[in-house]
């Protein structure tokens, strides 16, 4: 009987914890990097973005819904772009449209991420 009560309390605790709203996790640059890493060859001048690249761009777009998330993602992308040797800025700017993703900004070295 005592064991059943302990089990019932444990289940109740798990259910209560599951119902607690979790704080939104901010966009993390390491995660952004992992999503767009497959795009490296394209932004260095390759002919077209791969399916894996476009999937990452779409995933990032889906995850960055709030203004603060979009600004964080923008700052991450800007930092990543600055670190790419032989960056083809035209390809970087056209990445999202080539993938069929409607970002409210273009990836570039000079974007003002506070305005997105």
Phi and psi restraints in degrees (range 20) as a CNS / XPLOR table:
assign (resid 1 and name C) (resid 2 and name N)
       (resid 2 and name CA) (resid 2 and name C) 1.0 -64.1 20.0 2
assign (resid 2 and name N) (resid 2 and name CA)
       (resid 2 and name C) (resid 3 and name N) 1.0 -37.2 20.0 2
assign (resid 2 and name C) (resid 3 and name N)
       (resid 3 and name CA) (resid 3 and name C) 1.0 -64.9 20.0 2
assign (resid 3 and name N) (resid 3 and name CA)
       (resid 3 and name C) (resid 4 and name N) 1.0 -39.2 20.0 2
assign (resid 3 and name C) (resid 4 and name N)
       (resid 4 and name CA) (resid 4 and name C) 1.0 -64.5 20.0 2
assign (resid 4 and name N) (resid 4 and name CA)
       (resid 4 and name C) (resid 5 and name N) 1.0 -38.6 20.0 2
assign (resid 4 and name C) (resid 5 and name N)
       (resid 5 and name CA) (resid 5 and name C) 1.0 -67.4 20.0 2
assign (resid 5 and name N) (resid 5 and name CA)
       (resid 5 and name C) (resid 6 and name N) 1.0 -39.8 20.0 2
assign (resid 5 and name C) (resid 6 and name N)
       (resid 6 and name CA) (resid 6 and name C) 1.0 -63.7 20.0 2
assign (resid 6 and name N) (resid 6 and name CA)
       (resid 6 and name C) (resid 7 and name N) 1.0 -43.3 20.0 2
assign (resid 6 and name C) (resid 7 and name N)
       (resid 7 and name CA) (resid 7 and name C) 1.0 -63.5 20.0 2
assign (resid 7 and name N) (resid 7 and name CA)
       (resid 7 and name C) (resid 8 and name N) 1.0 -42.2 20.0 2
assign (resid 7 and name C) (resid 8 and name N)
       (resid 8 and name CA) (resid 8 and name C) 1.0 -62.6 20.0 2
assign (resid 8 and name N) (resid 8 and name CA)
       (resid 8 and name C) (resid 9 and name N) 1.0 -41.6 20.0 2
assign (resid 8 and name C) (resid 9 and name N)
       (resid 9 and name CA) (resid 9 and name C) 1.0 -64.4 20.0 2
assign (resid 9 and name N) (resid 9 and name CA)
       (resid 9 and name C) (resid 10 and name N) 1.0 -39.9 20.0 2
assign (resid 9 and name C) (resid 10 and name N)
       (resid 10 and name CA) (resid 10 and name C) 1.0 -64.3 20.0 2
assign (resid 10 and name N) (resid 10 and name CA)
       (resid 10 and name C) (resid 11 and name N) 1.0 -43.9 20.0 2
assign (resid 10 and name C) (resid 11 and name N)
       (resid 11 and name CA) (resid 11 and name C) 1.0 -63.1 20.0 2
assign (resid 11 and name N) (resid 11 and name CA)
       (resid 11 and name C) (resid 12 and name N) 1.0 -43.1 20.0 2
assign (resid 11 and name C) (resid 12 and name N)
       (resid 12 and name CA) (resid 12 and name C) 1.0 -61.5 20.0 2
assign (resid 12 and name N) (resid 12 and name CA)
       (resid 12 and name C) (resid 13 and name N) 1.0 -40.9 20.0 2
assign (resid 12 and name C) (resid 13 and name N)
       (resid 13 and name CA) (resid 13 and name C) 1.0 -63.5 20.0 2
assign (resid 13 and name N) (resid 13 and name CA)
       (resid 13 and name C) (resid 14 and name N) 1.0 -43.7 20.0 2
assign (resid 13 and name C) (resid 14 and name N)
       (resid 14 and name CA) (resid 14 and name C) 1.0 -61.4 20.0 2
assign (resid 14 and name N) (resid 14 and name CA)
       (resid 14 and name C) (resid 15 and name N) 1.0 -43.4 20.0 2
assign (resid 14 and name C) (resid 15 and name N)
       (resid 15 and name CA) (resid 15 and name C) 1.0 -64.7 20.0 2
assign (resid 15 and name N) (resid 15 and name CA)
       (resid 15 and name C) (resid 16 and name N) 1.0 -39.3 20.0 2
assign (resid 15 and name C) (resid 16 and name N)
       (resid 16 and name CA) (resid 16 and name C) 1.0 -65.2 20.0 2
assign (resid 16 and name N) (resid 16 and name CA)
       (resid 16 and name C) (resid 17 and name N) 1.0 -42.1 20.0 2
assign (resid 16 and name C) (resid 17 and name N)
       (resid 17 and name CA) (resid 17 and name C) 1.0 -66.1 20.0 2
assign (resid 17 and name N) (resid 17 and name CA)
       (resid 17 and name C) (resid 18 and name N) 1.0 -35.5 20.0 2
assign (resid 17 and name C) (resid 18 and name N)
       (resid 18 and name CA) (resid 18 and name C) 1.0 -67.7 20.0 2
assign (resid 18 and name N) (resid 18 and name CA)
       (resid 18 and name C) (resid 19 and name N) 1.0 -27.8 20.0 2
assign (resid 18 and name C) (resid 19 and name N)
       (resid 19 and name CA) (resid 19 and name C) 1.0 -83.2 20.0 2
assign (resid 19 and name N) (resid 19 and name CA)
       (resid 19 and name C) (resid 20 and name N) 1.0 -14.6 20.0 2
assign (resid 19 and name C) (resid 20 and name N)
       (resid 20 and name CA) (resid 20 and name C) 1.0 -71.8 20.0 2
assign (resid 20 and name N) (resid 20 and name CA)
       (resid 20 and name C) (resid 21 and name N) 1.0 124.4 20.0 2
assign (resid 20 and name C) (resid 21 and name N)
       (resid 21 and name CA) (resid 21 and name C) 1.0 -64.9 20.0 2
assign (resid 21 and name N) (resid 21 and name CA)
       (resid 21 and name C) (resid 22 and name N) 1.0 138.9 20.0 2
assign (resid 21 and name C) (resid 22 and name N)
       (resid 22 and name CA) (resid 22 and name C) 1.0 -94.2 20.0 2
assign (resid 22 and name N) (resid 22 and name CA)
       (resid 22 and name C) (resid 23 and name N) 1.0 145.2 20.0 2
assign (resid 22 and name C) (resid 23 and name N)
       (resid 23 and name CA) (resid 23 and name C) 1.0 -67.2 20.0 2
assign (resid 23 and name N) (resid 23 and name CA)
       (resid 23 and name C) (resid 24 and name N) 1.0 141.7 20.0 2
assign (resid 23 and name C) (resid 24 and name N)
       (resid 24 and name CA) (resid 24 and name C) 1.0 -65.0 20.0 2
assign (resid 24 and name N) (resid 24 and name CA)
       (resid 24 and name C) (resid 25 and name N) 1.0 136.4 20.0 2
assign (resid 24 and name C) (resid 25 and name N)
       (resid 25 and name CA) (resid 25 and name C) 1.0 -88.9 20.0 2
assign (resid 25 and name N) (resid 25 and name CA)
       (resid 25 and name C) (resid 26 and name N) 1.0 128.6 20.0 2
assign (resid 25 and name C) (resid 26 and name N)
       (resid 26 and name CA) (resid 26 and name C) 1.0 -67.3 20.0 2
assign (resid 26 and name N) (resid 26 and name CA)
       (resid 26 and name C) (resid 27 and name N) 1.0 156.2 20.0 2
assign (resid 26 and name C) (resid 27 and name N)
       (resid 27 and name CA) (resid 27 and name C) 1.0 -62.7 20.0 2
assign (resid 27 and name N) (resid 27 and name CA)
       (resid 27 and name C) (resid 28 and name N) 1.0 130.1 20.0 2
assign (resid 27 and name C) (resid 28 and name N)
       (resid 28 and name CA) (resid 28 and name C) 1.0 -106.1 20.0 2
assign (resid 28 and name N) (resid 28 and name CA)
       (resid 28 and name C) (resid 29 and name N) 1.0 131.6 20.0 2
assign (resid 28 and name C) (resid 29 and name N)
       (resid 29 and name CA) (resid 29 and name C) 1.0 -63.1 20.0 2
assign (resid 29 and name N) (resid 29 and name CA)
       (resid 29 and name C) (resid 30 and name N) 1.0 -31.7 20.0 2
assign (resid 29 and name C) (resid 30 and name N)
       (resid 30 and name CA) (resid 30 and name C) 1.0 -63.1 20.0 2
assign (resid 30 and name N) (resid 30 and name CA)
       (resid 30 and name C) (resid 31 and name N) 1.0 -39.8 20.0 2
assign (resid 30 and name C) (resid 31 and name N)
       (resid 31 and name CA) (resid 31 and name C) 1.0 -68.1 20.0 2
assign (resid 31 and name N) (resid 31 and name CA)
       (resid 31 and name C) (resid 32 and name N) 1.0 -43.8 20.0 2
assign (resid 31 and name C) (resid 32 and name N)
       (resid 32 and name CA) (resid 32 and name C) 1.0 -58.5 20.0 2
assign (resid 32 and name N) (resid 32 and name CA)
       (resid 32 and name C) (resid 33 and name N) 1.0 -45.1 20.0 2
assign (resid 32 and name C) (resid 33 and name N)
       (resid 33 and name CA) (resid 33 and name C) 1.0 -58.7 20.0 2
assign (resid 33 and name N) (resid 33 and name CA)
       (resid 33 and name C) (resid 34 and name N) 1.0 -43.2 20.0 2
assign (resid 33 and name C) (resid 34 and name N)
       (resid 34 and name CA) (resid 34 and name C) 1.0 -66.7 20.0 2
assign (resid 34 and name N) (resid 34 and name CA)
       (resid 34 and name C) (resid 35 and name N) 1.0 -32.1 20.0 2
assign (resid 34 and name C) (resid 35 and name N)
       (resid 35 and name CA) (resid 35 and name C) 1.0 -71.4 20.0 2
assign (resid 35 and name N) (resid 35 and name CA)
       (resid 35 and name C) (resid 36 and name N) 1.0 -38.7 20.0 2
assign (resid 35 and name C) (resid 36 and name N)
       (resid 36 and name CA) (resid 36 and name C) 1.0 -99.3 20.0 2
assign (resid 36 and name N) (resid 36 and name CA)
       (resid 36 and name C) (resid 37 and name N) 1.0 -3.2 20.0 2
assign (resid 36 and name C) (resid 37 and name N)
       (resid 37 and name CA) (resid 37 and name C) 1.0 -54.2 20.0 2
assign (resid 37 and name N) (resid 37 and name CA)
       (resid 37 and name C) (resid 38 and name N) 1.0 -38.4 20.0 2
assign (resid 37 and name C) (resid 38 and name N)
       (resid 38 and name CA) (resid 38 and name C) 1.0 -64.4 20.0 2
assign (resid 38 and name N) (resid 38 and name CA)
       (resid 38 and name C) (resid 39 and name N) 1.0 -9.4 20.0 2
assign (resid 38 and name C) (resid 39 and name N)
       (resid 39 and name CA) (resid 39 and name C) 1.0 -89.3 20.0 2
assign (resid 39 and name N) (resid 39 and name CA)
       (resid 39 and name C) (resid 40 and name N) 1.0 -2.8 20.0 2
assign (resid 39 and name C) (resid 40 and name N)
       (resid 40 and name CA) (resid 40 and name C) 1.0 -55.4 20.0 2
assign (resid 40 and name N) (resid 40 and name CA)
       (resid 40 and name C) (resid 41 and name N) 1.0 -47.7 20.0 2
assign (resid 40 and name C) (resid 41 and name N)
       (resid 41 and name CA) (resid 41 and name C) 1.0 -63.0 20.0 2
assign (resid 41 and name N) (resid 41 and name CA)
       (resid 41 and name C) (resid 42 and name N) 1.0 -36.7 20.0 2
assign (resid 41 and name C) (resid 42 and name N)
       (resid 42 and name CA) (resid 42 and name C) 1.0 -67.2 20.0 2
assign (resid 42 and name N) (resid 42 and name CA)
       (resid 42 and name C) (resid 43 and name N) 1.0 -45.6 20.0 2
assign (resid 42 and name C) (resid 43 and name N)
       (resid 43 and name CA) (resid 43 and name C) 1.0 -74.7 20.0 2
assign (resid 43 and name N) (resid 43 and name CA)
       (resid 43 and name C) (resid 44 and name N) 1.0 -7.0 20.0 2
assign (resid 43 and name C) (resid 44 and name N)
       (resid 44 and name CA) (resid 44 and name C) 1.0 -97.9 20.0 2
assign (resid 44 and name N) (resid 44 and name CA)
       (resid 44 and name C) (resid 45 and name N) 1.0 9.9 20.0 2
assign (resid 44 and name C) (resid 45 and name N)
       (resid 45 and name CA) (resid 45 and name C) 1.0 113.5 20.0 2
assign (resid 45 and name N) (resid 45 and name CA)
       (resid 45 and name C) (resid 46 and name N) 1.0 5.6 20.0 2
assign (resid 45 and name C) (resid 46 and name N)
       (resid 46 and name CA) (resid 46 and name C) 1.0 -63.6 20.0 2
assign (resid 46 and name N) (resid 46 and name CA)
       (resid 46 and name C) (resid 47 and name N) 1.0 163.4 20.0 2
assign (resid 46 and name C) (resid 47 and name N)
       (resid 47 and name CA) (resid 47 and name C) 1.0 -69.4 20.0 2
assign (resid 47 and name N) (resid 47 and name CA)
       (resid 47 and name C) (resid 48 and name N) 1.0 -37.4 20.0 2
assign (resid 47 and name C) (resid 48 and name N)
       (resid 48 and name CA) (resid 48 and name C) 1.0 -159.4 20.0 2
assign (resid 48 and name N) (resid 48 and name CA)
       (resid 48 and name C) (resid 49 and name N) 1.0 152.9 20.0 2
assign (resid 48 and name C) (resid 49 and name N)
       (resid 49 and name CA) (resid 49 and name C) 1.0 -71.7 20.0 2
assign (resid 49 and name N) (resid 49 and name CA)
       (resid 49 and name C) (resid 50 and name N) 1.0 145.2 20.0 2
assign (resid 49 and name C) (resid 50 and name N)
       (resid 50 and name CA) (resid 50 and name C) 1.0 -76.1 20.0 2
assign (resid 50 and name N) (resid 50 and name CA)
       (resid 50 and name C) (resid 51 and name N) 1.0 166.1 20.0 2
assign (resid 50 and name C) (resid 51 and name N)
       (resid 51 and name CA) (resid 51 and name C) 1.0 -61.2 20.0 2
assign (resid 51 and name N) (resid 51 and name CA)
       (resid 51 and name C) (resid 52 and name N) 1.0 -38.7 20.0 2
assign (resid 51 and name C) (resid 52 and name N)
       (resid 52 and name CA) (resid 52 and name C) 1.0 -65.3 20.0 2
assign (resid 52 and name N) (resid 52 and name CA)
       (resid 52 and name C) (resid 53 and name N) 1.0 -39.7 20.0 2
assign (resid 52 and name C) (resid 53 and name N)
       (resid 53 and name CA) (resid 53 and name C) 1.0 -60.4 20.0 2
assign (resid 53 and name N) (resid 53 and name CA)
       (resid 53 and name C) (resid 54 and name N) 1.0 -51.6 20.0 2
assign (resid 53 and name C) (resid 54 and name N)
       (resid 54 and name CA) (resid 54 and name C) 1.0 -63.7 20.0 2
assign (resid 54 and name N) (resid 54 and name CA)
       (resid 54 and name C) (resid 55 and name N) 1.0 -34.1 20.0 2
assign (resid 54 and name C) (resid 55 and name N)
       (resid 55 and name CA) (resid 55 and name C) 1.0 -62.8 20.0 2
assign (resid 55 and name N) (resid 55 and name CA)
       (resid 55 and name C) (resid 56 and name N) 1.0 -39.4 20.0 2
assign (resid 55 and name C) (resid 56 and name N)
       (resid 56 and name CA) (resid 56 and name C) 1.0 -67.4 20.0 2
assign (resid 56 and name N) (resid 56 and name CA)
       (resid 56 and name C) (resid 57 and name N) 1.0 -40.8 20.0 2
assign (resid 56 and name C) (resid 57 and name N)
       (resid 57 and name CA) (resid 57 and name C) 1.0 -63.8 20.0 2
assign (resid 57 and name N) (resid 57 and name CA)
       (resid 57 and name C) (resid 58 and name N) 1.0 -43.2 20.0 2
assign (resid 57 and name C) (resid 58 and name N)
       (resid 58 and name CA) (resid 58 and name C) 1.0 -64.3 20.0 2
assign (resid 58 and name N) (resid 58 and name CA)
       (resid 58 and name C) (resid 59 and name N) 1.0 -42.0 20.0 2
assign (resid 58 and name C) (resid 59 and name N)
       (resid 59 and name CA) (resid 59 and name C) 1.0 -62.3 20.0 2
assign (resid 59 and name N) (resid 59 and name CA)
       (resid 59 and name C) (resid 60 and name N) 1.0 -43.8 20.0 2
assign (resid 59 and name C) (resid 60 and name N)
       (resid 60 and name CA) (resid 60 and name C) 1.0 -61.6 20.0 2
assign (resid 60 and name N) (resid 60 and name CA)
       (resid 60 and name C) (resid 61 and name N) 1.0 -44.3 20.0 2
assign (resid 60 and name C) (resid 61 and name N)
       (resid 61 and name CA) (resid 61 and name C) 1.0 -59.2 20.0 2
assign (resid 61 and name N) (resid 61 and name CA)
       (resid 61 and name C) (resid 62 and name N) 1.0 -42.9 20.0 2
assign (resid 61 and name C) (resid 62 and name N)
       (resid 62 and name CA) (resid 62 and name C) 1.0 -66.3 20.0 2
assign (resid 62 and name N) (resid 62 and name CA)
       (resid 62 and name C) (resid 63 and name N) 1.0 -32.5 20.0 2
assign (resid 62 and name C) (resid 63 and name N)
       (resid 63 and name CA) (resid 63 and name C) 1.0 -82.1 20.0 2
assign (resid 63 and name N) (resid 63 and name CA)
       (resid 63 and name C) (resid 64 and name N) 1.0 -25.3 20.0 2
assign (resid 63 and name C) (resid 64 and name N)
       (resid 64 and name CA) (resid 64 and name C) 1.0 -97.6 20.0 2
assign (resid 64 and name N) (resid 64 and name CA)
       (resid 64 and name C) (resid 65 and name N) 1.0 73.7 20.0 2
assign (resid 64 and name C) (resid 65 and name N)
       (resid 65 and name CA) (resid 65 and name C) 1.0 -91.7 20.0 2
assign (resid 65 and name N) (resid 65 and name CA)
       (resid 65 and name C) (resid 66 and name N) 1.0 -34.6 20.0 2
assign (resid 65 and name C) (resid 66 and name N)
       (resid 66 and name CA) (resid 66 and name C) 1.0 -86.0 20.0 2
assign (resid 66 and name N) (resid 66 and name CA)
       (resid 66 and name C) (resid 67 and name N) 1.0 162.2 20.0 2
assign (resid 66 and name C) (resid 67 and name N)
       (resid 67 and name CA) (resid 67 and name C) 1.0 -59.6 20.0 2
assign (resid 67 and name N) (resid 67 and name CA)
       (resid 67 and name C) (resid 68 and name N) 1.0 -43.5 20.0 2
assign (resid 67 and name C) (resid 68 and name N)
       (resid 68 and name CA) (resid 68 and name C) 1.0 -65.5 20.0 2
assign (resid 68 and name N) (resid 68 and name CA)
       (resid 68 and name C) (resid 69 and name N) 1.0 -35.7 20.0 2
assign (resid 68 and name C) (resid 69 and name N)
       (resid 69 and name CA) (resid 69 and name C) 1.0 -66.4 20.0 2
assign (resid 69 and name N) (resid 69 and name CA)
       (resid 69 and name C) (resid 70 and name N) 1.0 -42.4 20.0 2
assign (resid 69 and name C) (resid 70 and name N)
       (resid 70 and name CA) (resid 70 and name C) 1.0 -63.1 20.0 2
assign (resid 70 and name N) (resid 70 and name CA)
       (resid 70 and name C) (resid 71 and name N) 1.0 -40.6 20.0 2
assign (resid 70 and name C) (resid 71 and name N)
       (resid 71 and name CA) (resid 71 and name C) 1.0 -66.2 20.0 2
assign (resid 71 and name N) (resid 71 and name CA)
       (resid 71 and name C) (resid 72 and name N) 1.0 -40.9 20.0 2
assign (resid 71 and name C) (resid 72 and name N)
       (resid 72 and name CA) (resid 72 and name C) 1.0 -64.3 20.0 2
assign (resid 72 and name N) (resid 72 and name CA)
       (resid 72 and name C) (resid 73 and name N) 1.0 -45.1 20.0 2
assign (resid 72 and name C) (resid 73 and name N)
       (resid 73 and name CA) (resid 73 and name C) 1.0 -62.2 20.0 2
assign (resid 73 and name N) (resid 73 and name CA)
       (resid 73 and name C) (resid 74 and name N) 1.0 -42.3 20.0 2
assign (resid 73 and name C) (resid 74 and name N)
       (resid 74 and name CA) (resid 74 and name C) 1.0 -59.7 20.0 2
assign (resid 74 and name N) (resid 74 and name CA)
       (resid 74 and name C) (resid 75 and name N) 1.0 -47.2 20.0 2
assign (resid 74 and name C) (resid 75 and name N)
       (resid 75 and name CA) (resid 75 and name C) 1.0 -63.2 20.0 2
assign (resid 75 and name N) (resid 75 and name CA)
       (resid 75 and name C) (resid 76 and name N) 1.0 -38.1 20.0 2
assign (resid 75 and name C) (resid 76 and name N)
       (resid 76 and name CA) (resid 76 and name C) 1.0 -63.0 20.0 2
assign (resid 76 and name N) (resid 76 and name CA)
       (resid 76 and name C) (resid 77 and name N) 1.0 -48.1 20.0 2
assign (resid 76 and name C) (resid 77 and name N)
       (resid 77 and name CA) (resid 77 and name C) 1.0 -62.2 20.0 2
assign (resid 77 and name N) (resid 77 and name CA)
       (resid 77 and name C) (resid 78 and name N) 1.0 -39.2 20.0 2
assign (resid 77 and name C) (resid 78 and name N)
       (resid 78 and name CA) (resid 78 and name C) 1.0 -62.9 20.0 2
assign (resid 78 and name N) (resid 78 and name CA)
       (resid 78 and name C) (resid 79 and name N) 1.0 -44.4 20.0 2
assign (resid 78 and name C) (resid 79 and name N)
       (resid 79 and name CA) (resid 79 and name C) 1.0 -64.5 20.0 2
assign (resid 79 and name N) (resid 79 and name CA)
       (resid 79 and name C) (resid 80 and name N) 1.0 -41.4 20.0 2
assign (resid 79 and name C) (resid 80 and name N)
       (resid 80 and name CA) (resid 80 and name C) 1.0 -62.7 20.0 2
assign (resid 80 and name N) (resid 80 and name CA)
       (resid 80 and name C) (resid 81 and name N) 1.0 -44.7 20.0 2
assign (resid 80 and name C) (resid 81 and name N)
       (resid 81 and name CA) (resid 81 and name C) 1.0 -60.3 20.0 2
assign (resid 81 and name N) (resid 81 and name CA)
       (resid 81 and name C) (resid 82 and name N) 1.0 -39.5 20.0 2
assign (resid 81 and name C) (resid 82 and name N)
       (resid 82 and name CA) (resid 82 and name C) 1.0 -62.4 20.0 2
assign (resid 82 and name N) (resid 82 and name CA)
       (resid 82 and name C) (resid 83 and name N) 1.0 -28.1 20.0 2
assign (resid 82 and name C) (resid 83 and name N)
       (resid 83 and name CA) (resid 83 and name C) 1.0 -89.7 20.0 2
assign (resid 83 and name N) (resid 83 and name CA)
       (resid 83 and name C) (resid 84 and name N) 1.0 -0.5 20.0 2
assign (resid 83 and name C) (resid 84 and name N)
       (resid 84 and name CA) (resid 84 and name C) 1.0 -89.0 20.0 2
assign (resid 84 and name N) (resid 84 and name CA)
       (resid 84 and name C) (resid 85 and name N) 1.0 120.2 20.0 2
assign (resid 84 and name C) (resid 85 and name N)
       (resid 85 and name CA) (resid 85 and name C) 1.0 -71.6 20.0 2
assign (resid 85 and name N) (resid 85 and name CA)
       (resid 85 and name C) (resid 86 and name N) 1.0 135.2 20.0 2
assign (resid 85 and name C) (resid 86 and name N)
       (resid 86 and name CA) (resid 86 and name C) 1.0 62.5 20.0 2
assign (resid 86 and name N) (resid 86 and name CA)
       (resid 86 and name C) (resid 87 and name N) 1.0 40.6 20.0 2
assign (resid 86 and name C) (resid 87 and name N)
       (resid 87 and name CA) (resid 87 and name C) 1.0 -64.5 20.0 2
assign (resid 87 and name N) (resid 87 and name CA)
       (resid 87 and name C) (resid 88 and name N) 1.0 127.9 20.0 2
assign (resid 87 and name C) (resid 88 and name N)
       (resid 88 and name CA) (resid 88 and name C) 1.0 -93.5 20.0 2
assign (resid 88 and name N) (resid 88 and name CA)
       (resid 88 and name C) (resid 89 and name N) 1.0 101.7 20.0 2
assign (resid 88 and name C) (resid 89 and name N)
       (resid 89 and name CA) (resid 89 and name C) 1.0 -63.7 20.0 2
assign (resid 89 and name N) (resid 89 and name CA)
       (resid 89 and name C) (resid 90 and name N) 1.0 -31.8 20.0 2
assign (resid 89 and name C) (resid 90 and name N)
       (resid 90 and name CA) (resid 90 and name C) 1.0 -63.4 20.0 2
assign (resid 90 and name N) (resid 90 and name CA)
       (resid 90 and name C) (resid 91 and name N) 1.0 -43.5 20.0 2
assign (resid 90 and name C) (resid 91 and name N)
       (resid 91 and name CA) (resid 91 and name C) 1.0 -66.9 20.0 2
assign (resid 91 and name N) (resid 91 and name CA)
       (resid 91 and name C) (resid 92 and name N) 1.0 -38.7 20.0 2
assign (resid 91 and name C) (resid 92 and name N)
       (resid 92 and name CA) (resid 92 and name C) 1.0 -61.6 20.0 2
assign (resid 92 and name N) (resid 92 and name CA)
       (resid 92 and name C) (resid 93 and name N) 1.0 -44.4 20.0 2
assign (resid 92 and name C) (resid 93 and name N)
       (resid 93 and name CA) (resid 93 and name C) 1.0 -64.0 20.0 2
assign (resid 93 and name N) (resid 93 and name CA)
       (resid 93 and name C) (resid 94 and name N) 1.0 -35.5 20.0 2
assign (resid 93 and name C) (resid 94 and name N)
       (resid 94 and name CA) (resid 94 and name C) 1.0 -90.1 20.0 2
assign (resid 94 and name N) (resid 94 and name CA)
       (resid 94 and name C) (resid 95 and name N) 1.0 -0.3 20.0 2
assign (resid 94 and name C) (resid 95 and name N)
       (resid 95 and name CA) (resid 95 and name C) 1.0 -56.6 20.0 2
assign (resid 95 and name N) (resid 95 and name CA)
       (resid 95 and name C) (resid 96 and name N) 1.0 -56.7 20.0 2
assign (resid 95 and name C) (resid 96 and name N)
       (resid 96 and name CA) (resid 96 and name C) 1.0 -60.1 20.0 2
assign (resid 96 and name N) (resid 96 and name CA)
       (resid 96 and name C) (resid 97 and name N) 1.0 -49.4 20.0 2
assign (resid 96 and name C) (resid 97 and name N)
       (resid 97 and name CA) (resid 97 and name C) 1.0 -59.6 20.0 2
assign (resid 97 and name N) (resid 97 and name CA)
       (resid 97 and name C) (resid 98 and name N) 1.0 -38.3 20.0 2
assign (resid 97 and name C) (resid 98 and name N)
       (resid 98 and name CA) (resid 98 and name C) 1.0 -62.8 20.0 2
assign (resid 98 and name N) (resid 98 and name CA)
       (resid 98 and name C) (resid 99 and name N) 1.0 -29.1 20.0 2
assign (resid 98 and name C) (resid 99 and name N)
       (resid 99 and name CA) (resid 99 and name C) 1.0 -89.4 20.0 2
assign (resid 99 and name N) (resid 99 and name CA)
       (resid 99 and name C) (resid 100 and name N) 1.0 0.5 20.0 2
assign (resid 99 and name C) (resid 100 and name N)
       (resid 100 and name CA) (resid 100 and name C) 1.0 74.6 20.0 2
assign (resid 100 and name N) (resid 100 and name CA)
       (resid 100 and name C) (resid 101 and name N) 1.0 24.1 20.0 2
assign (resid 100 and name C) (resid 101 and name N)
       (resid 101 and name CA) (resid 101 and name C) 1.0 -109.4 20.0 2
assign (resid 101 and name N) (resid 101 and name CA)
       (resid 101 and name C) (resid 102 and name N) 1.0 129.2 20.0 2
assign (resid 101 and name C) (resid 102 and name N)
       (resid 102 and name CA) (resid 102 and name C) 1.0 -95.9 20.0 2
assign (resid 102 and name N) (resid 102 and name CA)
       (resid 102 and name C) (resid 103 and name N) 1.0 81.3 20.0 2
assign (resid 102 and name C) (resid 103 and name N)
       (resid 103 and name CA) (resid 103 and name C) 1.0 -77.3 20.0 2
assign (resid 103 and name N) (resid 103 and name CA)
       (resid 103 and name C) (resid 104 and name N) 1.0 147.8 20.0 2
assign (resid 103 and name C) (resid 104 and name N)
       (resid 104 and name CA) (resid 104 and name C) 1.0 -80.2 20.0 2
assign (resid 104 and name N) (resid 104 and name CA)
       (resid 104 and name C) (resid 105 and name N) 1.0 12.6 20.0 2
assign (resid 104 and name C) (resid 105 and name N)
       (resid 105 and name CA) (resid 105 and name C) 1.0 -156.5 20.0 2
assign (resid 105 and name N) (resid 105 and name CA)
       (resid 105 and name C) (resid 106 and name N) 1.0 164.0 20.0 2
assign (resid 105 and name C) (resid 106 and name N)
       (resid 106 and name CA) (resid 106 and name C) 1.0 -107.4 20.0 2
assign (resid 106 and name N) (resid 106 and name CA)
       (resid 106 and name C) (resid 107 and name N) 1.0 145.0 20.0 2
assign (resid 106 and name C) (resid 107 and name N)
       (resid 107 and name CA) (resid 107 and name C) 1.0 -74.0 20.0 2
assign (resid 107 and name N) (resid 107 and name CA)
       (resid 107 and name C) (resid 108 and name N) 1.0 120.3 20.0 2
assign (resid 107 and name C) (resid 108 and name N)
       (resid 108 and name CA) (resid 108 and name C) 1.0 -156.4 20.0 2
assign (resid 108 and name N) (resid 108 and name CA)
       (resid 108 and name C) (resid 109 and name N) 1.0 167.0 20.0 2
assign (resid 108 and name C) (resid 109 and name N)
       (resid 109 and name CA) (resid 109 and name C) 1.0 -75.0 20.0 2
assign (resid 109 and name N) (resid 109 and name CA)
       (resid 109 and name C) (resid 110 and name N) 1.0 -22.2 20.0 2
assign (resid 109 and name C) (resid 110 and name N)
       (resid 110 and name CA) (resid 110 and name C) 1.0 -111.8 20.0 2
assign (resid 110 and name N) (resid 110 and name CA)
       (resid 110 and name C) (resid 111 and name N) 1.0 14.7 20.0 2
assign (resid 110 and name C) (resid 111 and name N)
       (resid 111 and name CA) (resid 111 and name C) 1.0 -67.8 20.0 2
assign (resid 111 and name N) (resid 111 and name CA)
       (resid 111 and name C) (resid 112 and name N) 1.0 142.5 20.0 2
assign (resid 111 and name C) (resid 112 and name N)
       (resid 112 and name CA) (resid 112 and name C) 1.0 -92.9 20.0 2
assign (resid 112 and name N) (resid 112 and name CA)
       (resid 112 and name C) (resid 113 and name N) 1.0 99.2 20.0 2
assign (resid 112 and name C) (resid 113 and name N)
       (resid 113 and name CA) (resid 113 and name C) 1.0 -68.2 20.0 2
assign (resid 113 and name N) (resid 113 and name CA)
       (resid 113 and name C) (resid 114 and name N) 1.0 -16.2 20.0 2
assign (resid 113 and name C) (resid 114 and name N)
       (resid 114 and name CA) (resid 114 and name C) 1.0 -71.8 20.0 2
assign (resid 114 and name N) (resid 114 and name CA)
       (resid 114 and name C) (resid 115 and name N) 1.0 -16.4 20.0 2
assign (resid 114 and name C) (resid 115 and name N)
       (resid 115 and name CA) (resid 115 and name C) 1.0 -95.9 20.0 2
assign (resid 115 and name N) (resid 115 and name CA)
       (resid 115 and name C) (resid 116 and name N) 1.0 0.5 20.0 2
